[in-house]
């Protein structure tokens, strides 16, 4: 970023994301007073043999961008031309990476549900996969913990424990465990394993004495300086620094790539979290983002439990994915939970064979309508399970005495202390092949609605071509460009889901509605177990149309203003439109009798135009 003191001088931006299999490149230009995506290119990632140089894949992807855009970006020596002049060069080049398996960490803390969990939050927020959590009270014997540290060979370890001024004994004991394990890093044998200490400041000297000779020890501010407050920023920044300095430097060709970029290379998931945080901050909204991949599902959220201060959380469900981990989704969700979303009978043996084939051949895509419906049913369960894990992790700080009112004492909330509040959620963003590349956008919308069960009034969107990582790192260089491209080119606005929360004992009305659509007012009643869809599209600039709507839930149902209270609000359209969901919240499809379940599924899929009607009726 040294080239441009003023971000407004940046007019042409080149960005890449080096994934484990594919390197994606995008070109952004400032045209007619706004930043827009021009073209996108991709090429196989070249971090492994026979190439063993990540920059080759980058140059191949950039060469495709050159060809598609007509802009010359590479000189005769294969270097990126900078700054731009006319139709030549780019002002800034930035990159993210998850090649080589991304950033793999272990975290350690004194109490599993307190300091160790804070350490895990810091690592996940920095874009790491947390391989294991070591704690004084994790029920493993010291020799088992030592063996585990030796066996896993993480890229780095984050050690925390104790509040400032508190006891030092336990955190020093964990430092001694790490010392006894004498851990070796996953990549490269010529350097010491990085260990970040973010615990009680009074224990620093003892921790240093125990570890300094065996590891590359870094000291940062305490993650939990006092019980009531988390301070994750310094630890996250140090993780990013060490990721660049150690982990990236070991991967073939990364030193060269680092010399090309105008901002530090970021782990891909950390960058995705950054763009979601940026958007949530810019508009003061609460947002949930999900990226479902072949091996893992990442969930990102920004909620404001006090109404003002945004709290960011990220979780990685390392065993929930749509190809490499699909068998695990099937095992964890169980066959009946997957099949409840399928409106026809399928042979169990055939189903299990299909799942195993997907795991063996991860790049295959469904070849028939039955296969597509079945794959999307598995996706709903993978998303649901990942979100369950996320909600259990995104909680108020444990160990802090909570003030309780009489109302709290009587409220039997199943969600416990999670800060995830589906009623206050403003926006749900989906990403990953099964969501971004669904044959019909309605399918993406229904997958997210069925998996996340949004309540009240919630906007839905998907990342069109998975450029959130590049835009995340771009927020560090030119935030205006990142947000403009995110809204106009990255997001496909699906529309709005209106789902009254509440349960019904017998069939009947759930909500009255009046929507002022561009071609006339529509009004009516939404009944229990009914879904309706109304067309409301997008403007020429790609942004959603907005209209006024009034929702009057029945007594016992809540649209965001309390049970039975009328809500008048501006709602957003999209390529799917407005979806009214009268199935109640919480909603459990498996409680319906078999015949009714199939009948309702076909009804909902028909109303929302999820699959071709002739195929649906024939199934």
VEXDREN-2710 file (C-alpha; in Angstrom, 1 decimal):
% VEXDREN-2710
k/r/px/py/pz
1/UNK/0.0/0.0/0.0
2/UNK/3.1/2.2/0.0
3/UNK/2.4/3.3/-3.6
4/UNK/-0.8/5.2/-2.8
5/UNK/-1.2/7.4/0.3
6/UNK/-4.7/8.3/-0.9
7/UNK/-7.0/5.4/-1.6
8/UNK/-8.9/7.6/-4.1
9/UNK/-5.9/7.4/-6.5
10/UNK/-6.6/3.6/-6.9
11/UNK/-8.5/3.2/-10.1
12/UNK/-7.6/-0.4/-11.3
13/UNK/-7.4/-3.3/-8.8
14/UNK/-6.1/-6.8/-9.5
15/UNK/-6.9/-9.4/-6.8
16/UNK/-6.4/-13.2/-6.6
17/UNK/-7.4/-16.0/-4.2
18/UNK/-5.1/-19.0/-4.2
19/UNK/-7.4/-21.9/-3.2
20/UNK/-6.4/-25.5/-2.5
21/UNK/-7.4/-26.5/-6.1
22/UNK/-8.2/-23.3/-8.1
23/UNK/-6.6/-19.8/-8.2
24/UNK/-9.2/-17.1/-9.0
25/UNK/-8.3/-13.6/-10.3
26/UNK/-10.6/-10.6/-10.6
27/UNK/-10.1/-7.2/-12.2
28/UNK/-11.9/-4.2/-10.7
29/UNK/-12.0/-0.7/-12.4
30/UNK/-13.3/2.7/-11.4
31/UNK/-15.8/3.6/-14.2
32/UNK/-18.4/6.4/-14.4
33/UNK/-18.0/7.3/-10.7
34/UNK/-18.1/3.8/-9.2
35/UNK/-16.0/0.7/-8.8
36/UNK/-17.2/-2.4/-10.8
37/UNK/-16.0/-5.9/-11.5
38/UNK/-14.8/-6.1/-15.1
39/UNK/-13.8/-9.8/-15.6
40/UNK/-12.9/-12.9/-13.7
41/UNK/-10.3/-15.6/-14.6
42/UNK/-9.2/-18.8/-13.0
43/UNK/-6.5/-21.5/-13.3
44/UNK/-5.3/-24.6/-11.4
45/UNK/-3.3/-23.8/-8.2
46/UNK/0.3/-24.8/-8.7
47/UNK/1.5/-25.3/-5.1
48/UNK/2.2/-29.0/-5.5
49/UNK/4.4/-31.1/-7.7
50/UNK/5.3/-31.0/-10.6
51/UNK/5.2/-27.1/-10.5
52/UNK/5.7/-26.3/-6.8
53/UNK/5.4/-22.6/-7.3
54/UNK/2.2/-20.9/-6.4
55/UNK/3.0/-17.9/-8.7
56/UNK/2.6/-20.0/-11.8
57/UNK/-1.1/-20.5/-11.1
58/UNK/-1.5/-16.8/-10.3
59/UNK/0.1/-15.8/-13.6
60/UNK/-2.1/-18.2/-15.5
61/UNK/-5.2/-16.8/-13.9
62/UNK/-4.0/-13.2/-14.5
63/UNK/-3.3/-14.1/-18.1
64/UNK/-6.9/-15.2/-18.5
65/UNK/-8.1/-11.8/-17.1
66/UNK/-5.7/-10.1/-19.6
67/UNK/-7.3/-12.0/-22.5
68/UNK/-10.9/-11.4/-21.4
69/UNK/-10.5/-7.7/-20.5
70/UNK/-8.0/-6.5/-23.2
71/UNK/-6.0/-4.9/-20.5
72/UNK/-2.2/-5.7/-20.5
73/UNK/-1.3/-6.6/-16.9
74/UNK/2.0/-8.6/-17.3
75/UNK/5.3/-7.4/-18.7
76/UNK/7.7/-9.6/-20.8
77/UNK/9.3/-11.0/-17.6
78/UNK/5.9/-12.1/-16.3
79/UNK/5.6/-9.4/-13.6
80/UNK/2.5/-7.4/-12.8
81/UNK/2.7/-3.9/-14.4
82/UNK/2.0/-1.1/-11.9
83/UNK/0.8/1.6/-11.7
84/UNK/-1.9/1.7/-14.4
85/UNK/-1.8/3.9/-17.4
86/UNK/-4.5/3.8/-20.0
87/UNK/-5.3/0.2/-20.9
88/UNK/-2.0/-1.1/-19.3
89/UNK/-1.3/-2.3/-15.7
90/UNK/-3.0/-2.2/-12.3
91/UNK/-2.6/0.3/-9.5
92/UNK/-2.8/-2.3/-6.8
93/UNK/-2.4/-6.1/-6.6
94/UNK/-3.7/-8.0/-3.5
95/UNK/-4.2/-11.7/-2.7
96/UNK/-5.6/-14.2/-0.2
97/UNK/-4.7/-17.9/0.2
98/UNK/-5.9/-21.2/1.5
99/UNK/-3.5/-23.3/-0.6
100/UNK/-1.5/-25.9/1.2
101/UNK/-4.4/-26.6/3.6
102/UNK/-4.8/-23.0/4.9
103/UNK/-3.7/-22.1/8.5
104/UNK/-3.9/-25.0/11.0
105/UNK/-3.6/-24.1/14.7
106/UNK/-3.9/-25.6/18.2
107/UNK/-5.1/-23.4/21.0
108/UNK/-4.5/-23.9/24.7
109/UNK/-6.1/-22.3/27.8
110/UNK/-6.7/-22.9/31.5
111/UNK/-10.5/-23.4/31.6
112/UNK/-12.0/-25.0/28.5
113/UNK/-15.2/-22.9/28.6
114/UNK/-13.5/-19.6/29.4
115/UNK/-9.9/-18.7/28.3
116/UNK/-9.5/-21.7/26.0
117/UNK/-12.8/-20.7/24.2
118/UNK/-11.6/-17.1/23.9
119/UNK/-8.4/-18.4/22.3
120/UNK/-10.4/-20.5/19.9
121/UNK/-12.5/-17.5/19.0
122/UNK/-9.3/-15.5/18.3
123/UNK/-7.9/-18.2/16.1
124/UNK/-11.1/-18.9/14.2
125/UNK/-11.6/-15.1/13.6
126/UNK/-8.1/-14.9/12.1
127/UNK/-9.0/-17.5/9.5
128/UNK/-7.5/-20.7/11.1
129/UNK/-8.8/-24.2/11.3
130/UNK/-8.5/-25.2/15.0
131/UNK/-7.2/-28.7/15.1
132/UNK/-7.6/-29.2/18.9
133/UNK/-8.1/-27.3/22.1
134/UNK/-5.9/-28.2/25.1
135/UNK/-7.2/-27.2/28.5
136/UNK/-6.4/-28.0/32.2
137/UNK/-9.9/-29.4/32.6
138/UNK/-10.3/-31.3/29.3
139/UNK/-10.2/-34.7/31.1
140/UNK/-7.1/-35.8/29.3
141/UNK/-4.0/-36.9/31.2
142/UNK/-0.8/-34.9/30.7
143/UNK/0.9/-37.6/28.6
144/UNK/-2.2/-37.8/26.3
145/UNK/-2.1/-34.0/25.8
146/UNK/1.7/-34.1/25.1
147/UNK/1.2/-36.9/22.6
148/UNK/-1.7/-35.0/20.9
149/UNK/0.5/-31.9/20.4
150/UNK/3.3/-34.0/18.9
151/UNK/1.0/-35.9/16.6
152/UNK/-0.9/-33.0/15.1
153/UNK/2.0/-30.8/14.0
154/UNK/0.1/-27.5/13.8
155/UNK/1.3/-24.4/12.0
156/UNK/1.3/-22.5/15.3
157/UNK/-0.1/-22.6/18.9
158/UNK/-2.0/-19.9/20.7
159/UNK/-1.6/-20.1/24.5
160/UNK/-3.8/-18.2/26.9
161/UNK/-5.0/-18.4/30.5
162/UNK/-5.7/-16.4/33.6
163/UNK/-6.8/-12.8/34.1
164/UNK/-4.2/-10.2/34.6
165/UNK/-3.1/-10.2/38.2
166/UNK/-4.6/-13.6/38.9
167/UNK/-2.9/-17.0/39.6
168/UNK/-0.1/-18.0/37.2
169/UNK/0.3/-21.7/38.2
170/UNK/-2.1/-23.3/35.7
171/UNK/-1.0/-21.4/32.6
172/UNK/2.7/-22.2/33.4
173/UNK/1.7/-25.9/33.7
174/UNK/0.3/-25.8/30.1
175/UNK/3.5/-24.0/28.9
176/UNK/5.4/-27.0/30.4
177/UNK/3.2/-29.4/28.5
178/UNK/4.0/-27.7/25.2
179/UNK/7.7/-27.6/26.1
180/UNK/7.7/-31.4/26.9
181/UNK/6.0/-32.1/23.6
182/UNK/8.7/-30.2/21.8
183/UNK/6.4/-29.7/18.8
184/UNK/7.5/-29.5/15.2
185/UNK/5.7/-27.4/12.6
186/UNK/3.7/-29.0/9.7
187/UNK/5.6/-27.2/6.9
188/UNK/9.4/-26.8/6.9
189/UNK/11.9/-28.3/9.3
190/UNK/14.3/-25.4/9.4
191/UNK/12.4/-23.1/11.7
192/UNK/10.9/-23.2/15.2
193/UNK/7.2/-23.5/15.7
194/UNK/5.6/-20.1/16.5
195/UNK/3.8/-20.0/19.8
196/UNK/1.8/-16.9/20.8
197/UNK/1.3/-16.2/24.5
198/UNK/-1.8/-14.1/25.2
199/UNK/-2.4/-14.9/28.9
200/UNK/-1.9/-13.4/32.4
201/UNK/0.9/-10.8/32.0
202/UNK/2.3/-11.8/35.4
203/UNK/3.2/-15.2/34.0
204/UNK/5.1/-13.9/31.0
205/UNK/8.6/-14.4/32.6
206/UNK/7.9/-18.0/33.7
207/UNK/6.3/-18.9/30.3
208/UNK/9.3/-17.3/28.5
209/UNK/11.7/-19.3/30.7
210/UNK/9.8/-22.5/29.9
211/UNK/9.4/-22.1/26.1
212/UNK/11.7/-19.5/24.7
213/UNK/14.6/-22.0/23.8
214/UNK/12.3/-24.5/22.1
215/UNK/9.8/-22.4/20.1
216/UNK/9.5/-19.0/18.4
217/UNK/7.7/-17.3/21.3
218/UNK/5.7/-14.1/20.8
219/UNK/4.0/-12.1/23.6
220/UNK/0.8/-10.1/23.1
221/UNK/-1.9/-8.6/25.3
222/UNK/-4.1/-10.9/27.4
223/UNK/-7.1/-12.3/25.6
224/UNK/-9.2/-12.0/28.8
225/UNK/-7.5/-9.2/30.9
226/UNK/-10.6/-9.3/33.1
227/UNK/-13.3/-11.9/33.3
228/UNK/-16.0/-9.6/31.8
229/UNK/-14.0/-8.6/28.6
230/UNK/-12.4/-10.3/25.7
231/UNK/-9.5/-8.5/23.9
232/UNK/-9.0/-10.6/20.7
233/UNK/-7.5/-8.0/18.4
234/UNK/-3.8/-8.2/19.3
235/UNK/-3.8/-12.0/19.2
236/UNK/-5.5/-12.1/15.8
237/UNK/-3.0/-9.5/14.3
238/UNK/-0.1/-11.6/15.6
239/UNK/-1.6/-14.7/14.0
240/UNK/-1.8/-12.9/10.7
241/UNK/1.8/-11.7/11.0
242/UNK/3.1/-15.2/11.8
243/UNK/1.0/-16.7/9.1
244/UNK/2.8/-14.5/6.6
245/UNK/6.2/-14.8/8.1
246/UNK/6.3/-18.5/8.8
247/UNK/3.5/-20.6/7.3
248/UNK/3.3/-18.8/3.9
249/UNK/7.0/-18.5/3.6
250/UNK/7.4/-22.3/3.7
251/UNK/4.9/-22.9/0.8
252/UNK/6.6/-23.0/-2.6
253/UNK/6.7/-19.7/-4.4
254/UNK/5.0/-17.6/-1.6
255/UNK/8.0/-15.4/-0.9
256/UNK/7.9/-14.3/-4.5
257/UNK/4.1/-13.8/-4.3
258/UNK/4.5/-11.8/-1.1
259/UNK/6.9/-9.5/-2.8
260/UNK/4.3/-8.7/-5.5
261/UNK/1.4/-7.8/-3.3
262/UNK/0.6/-4.3/-2.0
263/UNK/-1.0/-5.6/1.2
264/UNK/-0.3/-8.6/3.4
265/UNK/-1.7/-11.9/2.0
266/UNK/-4.6/-13.1/4.2
267/UNK/-6.0/-16.5/4.9
268/UNK/-9.1/-16.9/2.7
269/UNK/-11.6/-17.4/5.6
270/UNK/-10.2/-14.4/7.5
271/UNK/-10.8/-12.3/4.5
272/UNK/-14.4/-13.5/4.0
273/UNK/-15.1/-12.6/7.7
274/UNK/-13.6/-9.2/7.1
275/UNK/-16.0/-8.3/4.2
276/UNK/-19.0/-9.5/6.2
277/UNK/-17.9/-7.4/9.2
278/UNK/-17.3/-4.4/6.9
279/UNK/-20.8/-4.6/5.4
280/UNK/-22.4/-5.1/8.8
281/UNK/-20.6/-2.1/10.2
282/UNK/-21.3/0.1/7.2
283/UNK/-25.1/-0.4/7.4
284/UNK/-25.4/-1.1/11.2
285/UNK/-27.0/-4.5/10.5
286/UNK/-26.8/-8.0/11.9
287/UNK/-25.6/-10.5/9.3
288/UNK/-24.9/-14.2/9.0
289/UNK/-22.7/-15.6/6.2
290/UNK/-22.0/-19.2/5.3
291/UNK/-19.5/-20.8/3.0
292/UNK/-20.2/-24.4/2.3
293/UNK/-17.3/-26.2/0.6
294/UNK/-16.2/-29.7/-0.2
295/UNK/-14.6/-30.5/3.1
296/UNK/-15.7/-27.7/5.6
297/UNK/-18.5/-25.3/6.2
298/UNK/-17.6/-21.9/7.7
299/UNK/-20.3/-19.8/9.4
300/UNK/-19.7/-16.0/10.1
301/UNK/-22.0/-13.8/12.1
302/UNK/-22.2/-10.2/13.3
303/UNK/-24.8/-9.7/16.1
304/UNK/-25.4/-6.7/18.4
305/UNK/-26.7/-8.2/21.7
306/UNK/-26.7/-4.8/23.4
307/UNK/-28.2/-3.1/20.3
308/UNK/-25.0/-1.2/19.5
309/UNK/-21.7/-3.1/19.8
310/UNK/-21.1/-5.6/17.0
311/UNK/-19.7/-9.0/18.0
312/UNK/-18.1/-11.0/15.3
313/UNK/-17.9/-14.8/15.4
314/UNK/-16.6/-17.4/13.0
315/UNK/-16.8/-21.2/13.3
316/UNK/-15.4/-23.9/11.1
317/UNK/-17.2/-27.2/10.9
318/UNK/-14.3/-29.2/9.6
319/UNK/-16.3/-32.4/9.0
320/UNK/-19.3/-30.9/7.2
321/UNK/-18.9/-30.5/3.5
322/UNK/-20.5/-31.5/0.2
323/UNK/-17.8/-33.8/-1.2
324/UNK/-14.8/-34.9/0.9
325/UNK/-17.0/-34.8/4.1
326/UNK/-20.4/-35.7/2.6
327/UNK/-20.3/-39.2/4.3
328/UNK/-19.9/-37.5/7.6
329/UNK/-22.8/-35.2/7.0
330/UNK/-24.9/-38.3/6.2
331/UNK/-23.8/-40.0/9.4
332/UNK/-24.2/-37.0/11.7
333/UNK/-27.5/-35.9/10.3
334/UNK/-28.9/-39.5/10.0
335/UNK/-30.8/-40.8/7.0
336/UNK/-34.3/-39.8/8.2
337/UNK/-33.3/-36.2/8.7
338/UNK/-31.9/-36.0/5.1
339/UNK/-34.8/-37.8/3.6
340/UNK/-37.4/-35.6/5.2
341/UNK/-36.6/-32.9/2.6
342/UNK/-37.1/-35.4/-0.4
343/UNK/-40.6/-35.6/-1.8
344/UNK/-40.4/-39.2/-3.1
345/UNK/-39.1/-42.6/-2.0
346/UNK/-35.5/-43.6/-2.7
347/UNK/-33.8/-46.9/-2.1
348/UNK/-31.5/-46.7/1.0
349/UNK/-28.7/-48.8/-0.5
350/UNK/-28.8/-46.6/-3.7
351/UNK/-28.6/-43.5/-1.5
352/UNK/-25.6/-44.7/0.4
353/UNK/-23.8/-45.6/-2.8
354/UNK/-24.5/-42.1/-4.2
355/UNK/-23.0/-40.5/-1.1
356/UNK/-19.8/-42.7/-1.3
357/UNK/-19.5/-41.9/-5.0
358/UNK/-19.6/-38.2/-4.2
359/UNK/-16.9/-38.6/-1.6
360/UNK/-14.6/-40.6/-4.1
361/UNK/-15.3/-38.2/-7.0
362/UNK/-15.7/-34.8/-5.4
363/UNK/-16.0/-32.8/-8.6
364/UNK/-19.1/-34.6/-10.0
365/UNK/-22.4/-32.8/-10.2
366/UNK/-25.9/-34.2/-10.2
367/UNK/-27.0/-35.7/-13.5
368/UNK/-30.7/-36.1/-12.8
369/UNK/-33.5/-34.2/-11.0
370/UNK/-33.6/-36.9/-8.3
371/UNK/-29.8/-36.6/-7.7
372/UNK/-30.1/-32.7/-7.5
373/UNK/-33.0/-32.9/-5.0
374/UNK/-31.1/-35.4/-2.9
375/UNK/-27.9/-33.4/-2.9
376/UNK/-29.7/-30.2/-1.9
377/UNK/-31.4/-32.2/0.9
378/UNK/-27.9/-33.1/2.2
379/UNK/-26.8/-29.5/1.9
380/UNK/-29.7/-28.4/4.1
381/UNK/-28.6/-30.8/6.8
382/UNK/-24.9/-29.8/6.5
383/UNK/-25.9/-26.1/6.8
384/UNK/-28.2/-26.8/9.7
385/UNK/-25.6/-28.8/11.7
386/UNK/-22.9/-26.2/11.0
387/UNK/-25.3/-23.4/12.3
388/UNK/-26.1/-25.5/15.4
389/UNK/-22.3/-25.6/16.1
390/UNK/-22.0/-21.9/15.4
391/UNK/-24.8/-21.0/17.8
392/UNK/-23.3/-23.0/20.6
393/UNK/-20.0/-21.2/20.2
394/UNK/-21.3/-17.6/19.6
395/UNK/-22.2/-17.1/23.3
396/UNK/-22.0/-14.5/26.0
397/UNK/-18.7/-14.7/27.9
398/UNK/-18.7/-17.7/30.2
399/UNK/-17.6/-17.3/33.8
400/UNK/-19.2/-13.8/34.0
401/UNK/-22.0/-13.4/36.5
402/UNK/-25.2/-12.6/34.5
403/UNK/-27.7/-10.2/35.9
404/UNK/-31.1/-11.8/35.7
405/UNK/-34.5/-10.3/35.8
406/UNK/-37.8/-11.9/36.8
407/UNK/-38.6/-12.3/33.1
408/UNK/-35.3/-14.1/32.5
409/UNK/-36.1/-16.5/35.3
410/UNK/-39.4/-17.5/33.7
411/UNK/-38.2/-17.6/30.1
412/UNK/-37.3/-21.1/29.0
413/UNK/-35.0/-20.3/26.1
414/UNK/-33.6/-23.4/24.4
415/UNK/-30.8/-21.4/22.9
416/UNK/-29.1/-20.8/26.2
417/UNK/-26.6/-18.0/26.2
418/UNK/-26.1/-17.7/22.5
419/UNK/-26.0/-14.2/21.0
420/UNK/-27.5/-15.5/17.7
421/UNK/-30.9/-13.9/17.5
422/UNK/-32.8/-14.9/14.3
423/UNK/-35.5/-12.4/14.9
424/UNK/-33.1/-9.4/14.8
425/UNK/-31.0/-10.9/11.9
426/UNK/-31.2/-8.5/8.9
427/UNK/-29.3/-10.5/6.2
428/UNK/-28.4/-14.1/5.4
429/UNK/-25.6/-14.5/2.8
430/UNK/-24.8/-17.9/1.2
431/UNK/-21.6/-19.0/-0.6
432/UNK/-20.0/-22.2/-1.9
433/UNK/-20.8/-24.3/-4.9
434/UNK/-24.1/-25.8/-3.8
435/UNK/-25.6/-22.4/-3.1
436/UNK/-23.8/-20.1/-5.6
437/UNK/-24.2/-22.5/-8.6
438/UNK/-27.7/-24.0/-7.9
439/UNK/-29.5/-24.3/-11.3
440/UNK/-32.3/-22.0/-10.0
441/UNK/-31.9/-19.2/-7.5
442/UNK/-35.1/-20.3/-5.8
443/UNK/-33.3/-23.5/-4.7
444/UNK/-30.6/-21.5/-3.0
445/UNK/-33.2/-19.4/-1.2
446/UNK/-35.1/-22.5/0.0
447/UNK/-31.9/-24.3/1.1
448/UNK/-31.0/-21.3/3.4
449/UNK/-34.6/-20.9/4.7
450/UNK/-34.9/-24.6/5.6
451/UNK/-31.5/-24.8/7.1
452/UNK/-31.3/-21.6/9.1
453/UNK/-35.0/-21.0/9.8
454/UNK/-34.9/-17.2/9.7
455/UNK/-37.6/-15.4/11.8
456/UNK/-39.4/-12.2/11.2
457/UNK/-38.2/-10.2/8.1
458/UNK/-34.8/-11.4/6.7
459/UNK/-33.0/-10.5/3.4
460/UNK/-31.4/-13.4/1.5
461/UNK/-28.4/-13.2/-0.9
462/UNK/-25.7/-15.5/-2.4
463/UNK/-22.2/-14.7/-3.5
464/UNK/-22.4/-15.1/-7.3
465/UNK/-18.8/-16.2/-8.1
466/UNK/-17.1/-16.5/-4.7
467/UNK/-15.2/-13.2/-4.7
468/UNK/-15.7/-12.4/-1.0
469/UNK/-12.1/-13.3/-0.1
470/UNK/-10.6/-10.8/-2.5
471/UNK/-13.1/-8.2/-1.5
472/UNK/-12.2/-8.9/2.2
473/UNK/-8.6/-8.1/1.7
474/UNK/-9.5/-5.1/-0.5
475/UNK/-11.3/-3.5/2.6
476/UNK/-7.8/-3.0/4.0
477/UNK/-6.7/-1.0/0.8
478/UNK/-9.8/0.6/-0.7
479/UNK/-13.0/0.0/1.5
480/UNK/-15.2/2.0/-0.9
481/UNK/-14.3/-0.3/-3.8
482/UNK/-14.8/-3.4/-1.7
483/UNK/-18.3/-2.4/-0.6
484/UNK/-19.5/-1.2/-4.0
485/UNK/-18.4/-4.3/-5.8
486/UNK/-19.8/-6.5/-3.0
487/UNK/-23.2/-5.0/-3.4
488/UNK/-23.4/-4.6/-7.2
489/UNK/-21.4/-7.5/-8.6
490/UNK/-20.6/-10.0/-5.8
491/UNK/-24.1/-10.4/-4.3
492/UNK/-27.0/-11.9/-6.1
493/UNK/-29.9/-10.4/-4.1
494/UNK/-32.5/-13.2/-3.8
495/UNK/-35.2/-11.2/-1.9
496/UNK/-36.8/-11.3/1.5
497/UNK/-38.2/-14.1/3.7
498/UNK/-41.1/-13.1/6.0
499/UNK/-41.5/-15.9/8.6
500/UNK/-43.7/-15.2/11.7
501/UNK/-42.3/-16.9/14.8
502/UNK/-44.7/-19.0/16.8
503/UNK/-46.3/-22.4/16.8
504/UNK/-49.9/-23.5/16.0
505/UNK/-52.0/-26.2/17.6
506/UNK/-54.4/-26.5/14.7
507/UNK/-54.6/-25.2/11.1
508/UNK/-55.6/-21.6/10.6
509/UNK/-54.4/-18.1/9.8
510/UNK/-50.9/-17.1/10.8
511/UNK/-50.7/-13.5/9.4
512/UNK/-52.5/-10.9/7.2
513/UNK/-50.3/-9.1/4.7
514/UNK/-50.5/-6.1/2.4
515/UNK/-47.6/-5.5/-0.1
516/UNK/-47.4/-2.4/-2.4
517/UNK/-45.9/-4.1/-5.4
518/UNK/-44.9/-1.9/-8.4
519/UNK/-47.7/-3.4/-10.5
520/UNK/-50.3/-3.1/-7.8
521/UNK/-51.2/-3.8/-4.2
522/UNK/-51.6/-7.5/-3.0
523/UNK/-53.2/-8.4/0.2
524/UNK/-54.4/-11.6/1.8
525/UNK/-54.0/-14.1/4.6
526/UNK/-51.1/-16.5/5.1
527/UNK/-52.3/-19.8/6.7
528/UNK/-50.4/-22.3/8.7
529/UNK/-48.0/-24.6/6.8
530/UNK/-48.4/-22.4/3.7
531/UNK/-45.7/-20.7/1.6
532/UNK/-46.3/-17.9/-0.9
533/UNK/-44.1/-16.0/-3.3
534/UNK/-44.5/-12.6/-4.9
535/UNK/-42.3/-11.2/-7.7
536/UNK/-40.2/-8.2/-6.8
537/UNK/-37.0/-7.9/-8.8
538/UNK/-33.8/-5.8/-9.0
539/UNK/-33.1/-2.4/-10.6
540/UNK/-30.9/-2.0/-13.7
541/UNK/-27.9/-1.2/-11.4
542/UNK/-28.2/-4.6/-9.8
543/UNK/-29.6/-3.3/-6.5
544/UNK/-32.9/-4.7/-5.2
545/UNK/-36.3/-2.9/-5.7
546/UNK/-37.9/-1.9/-2.4
547/UNK/-41.6/-1.6/-1.5
548/UNK/-43.7/-0.8/1.6
549/UNK/-45.4/-3.8/3.3
550/UNK/-47.7/-4.3/6.3
551/UNK/-47.7/-7.6/8.2
552/UNK/-50.3/-8.3/10.9
553/UNK/-49.5/-11.5/12.7
554/UNK/-52.2/-13.4/14.6
555/UNK/-52.1/-13.6/18.4
556/UNK/-49.2/-15.9/19.4
557/UNK/-47.1/-15.0/16.3
558/UNK/-44.3/-12.5/16.0
559/UNK/-42.9/-10.7/13.0
560/UNK/-40.4/-8.6/14.9
561/UNK/-42.5/-6.2/17.0
562/UNK/-43.8/-8.7/19.6
563/UNK/-46.6/-11.3/19.4
564/UNK/-49.7/-10.1/17.6
565/UNK/-48.2/-6.7/16.8
566/UNK/-48.4/-5.1/13.4
567/UNK/-45.2/-4.4/11.5
568/UNK/-44.9/-1.8/8.7
569/UNK/-41.6/-2.0/6.9
570/UNK/-39.7/-1.5/3.6
571/UNK/-38.9/-4.9/2.1
572/UNK/-36.3/-5.7/-0.5
573/UNK/-36.8/-7.7/-3.7
574/UNK/-34.4/-9.8/-5.7
575/UNK/-34.2/-12.5/-8.4
576/UNK/-36.6/-14.7/-6.3
577/UNK/-38.8/-12.0/-4.7
578/UNK/-40.7/-12.0/-1.5
579/UNK/-41.3/-15.3/0.3
580/UNK/-44.0/-15.6/3.0
581/UNK/-43.3/-18.7/5.2
582/UNK/-46.3/-19.8/7.4
583/UNK/-44.7/-23.0/8.7
584/UNK/-44.1/-21.4/12.1
585/UNK/-40.9/-21.2/14.2
586/UNK/-39.5/-23.4/15.4
587/UNK/-40.4/-25.7/12.5
588/UNK/-39.8/-29.4/12.3
589/UNK/-40.8/-31.1/9.1
590/UNK/-40.2/-34.6/10.6
591/UNK/-43.2/-34.3/12.9
592/UNK/-45.6/-34.4/9.9
593/UNK/-47.1/-37.8/8.9
594/UNK/-45.4/-39.3/5.9
595/UNK/-48.2/-38.7/3.4
596/UNK/-48.7/-35.1/4.5
597/UNK/-45.0/-34.4/4.5
598/UNK/-44.6/-35.4/0.8
599/UNK/-47.8/-33.5/-0.1
600/UNK/-46.6/-30.3/1.6
601/UNK/-43.1/-30.5/0.2
602/UNK/-44.5/-30.7/-3.4
603/UNK/-46.9/-27.8/-2.5
604/UNK/-44.1/-25.5/-1.3
605/UNK/-41.7/-26.5/-4.1
606/UNK/-44.4/-25.8/-6.6
607/UNK/-45.4/-22.4/-5.1
608/UNK/-41.8/-21.2/-5.0
609/UNK/-41.0/-22.8/-8.5
610/UNK/-38.1/-24.7/-7.0
611/UNK/-38.0/-27.5/-9.6
612/UNK/-39.8/-28.0/-13.0
613/UNK/-43.4/-28.8/-12.1
614/UNK/-43.7/-31.8/-14.5
615/UNK/-40.6/-33.4/-12.9
616/UNK/-42.0/-32.7/-9.4
617/UNK/-45.4/-34.2/-10.2
618/UNK/-43.9/-37.3/-11.8
619/UNK/-41.7/-38.0/-8.8
END
